[in-house]
Amino acid sequence: MKLFRTTGTCSEAIRYEVTDGVVTACQFVGGCPGNTQAVAKLVIGKKVEEVIALLKGIPCRNGTSCPDQLARALEAERQPPSGVILTP
């Protein structure tokens, strides 16, 4: 699984896997357990573009949220911007 280090949220990171453009695994490290577990279960089996469209821009604190950070992770995988480090 890939690891995305989150910023501005209670969760510290997101572990996820994408196969053929579909999210096949997702796990938040830290954060509010009920919410992050729900988000993780709901995105599995969905196309990356659909997940980004659903979750991007959802606010919680610091102008972002755990779902927004997942959307950013998936966007970064498509075209990593400078400064974003994805680790296998």
Phi, psi and omega in degrees: 000154176271156180236126177244121178280119182279160175225140175079011181232168176290326176289148182267331184197169175228127172261132181206163178221140177234130177231123179052041176079010181238136177288120183251346177205148179201132178211127177270142176258110184084190181089186180281112189306313182298314182292314184290325177294322179295312179301314181301315180293323183289333183273341181296130181093355180264151176292146181306315181298322179293317180297315179300314181297323181285323192255338184297129175090000177292124182268153171217298177209155177055029177074015180209185178200172177299314177298319178298321178295324175296317177300318178295322178298315181292323176295318181297326179294323179293320179204090184299122174284164179297140178093347178265125183245121176254131179241138179288000000 
